[in-house]
Amino acid sequence: MKKAVVLAVLSAVVVLTGCKSKELVTCREDNQKLQAQTASLQQELAEAKATIEKQKSENADIQNKAMESIMTMLKKEEEQRKKLQASVAEKDAQLKAAQQQIDTLKGQLDAANKAIEQMKAAPAPAPAAAPAAPAAQ
């Protein structure tokens, strides 16, 4: 920046004094080229900064969408896990009820088998005597 100011002051002095040396002309041309290059580089820098900001914004959007997607997947998995747990609990209750029925039926079967064994072991009752024939008259 200081160089540009010094160069501008020198250029102004030379223009005012009317000196037209070959070195001064070359210096002015170089100054114009450098100013053009500086402007071009500043424009490129501004474009690069804009690109970086755009990419940061896009990256943030992508990360937000990814997080939302992950959260949705986790919620669905949690819902599915709860449904499966409820189903398992229901099946477990059905299994316990069925096991109780089986135990009840086994008890009834055992009681029936004991009754049958007792009937087999008990002496057979004597057949009832035949009724006496009516007396002949």
Residue, then its C-alpha position, 0 to 999 in steps of 0.5 A: m500500500k505504501k509503495a502504491v502511494v509513493l509510486a502515485v506521488l512520484s508519478a504525480v510529481v513527474v507528470l507535473t514536472g513534465c519529465k518523460s524519461k523512458e524509465l518513467v514510462t516503463c515504471r508507469e506501465d509496470n504500475q498499471k500491470l501490477q494494479a490490474q494483477t492486484a485487482s484480478l487477485q482480489q476478485e479471485l480471493a473474493e470468489a474463493k471466499a464466496t465459494i467457501e461460504k457456499q460450501k460451508s452452508e451446503n455442508a451444514d445442510i447435508q449434516n442437518k439432513a443426515m442427522e434428521s435421517i438418523m434420528t428418524m431411523l432411530k425412532k423407527e427402530e425404537e418403535q419396532r423394538k417396542k412392538l417386538q417387546a409387546s409381542v414377546a410379552e403377549k406370547d409369553a403370557q399366552l405360553k404361561a396360560a397354556q402351561q397352566q392349562i397343561d398342568t391342570l389337565k395333567g392333574q386331572l389326568d393323574a386323578a383319573n388314572k388313580a381312580i381307574e387304578q383304585m377301581k381295578a384294585a377294589p374287589a368286584p361287588a358280588p352280583a345281586a341275587a336273582p329274585a326268588a321265583p314266585a311260589a307255585q300255587 
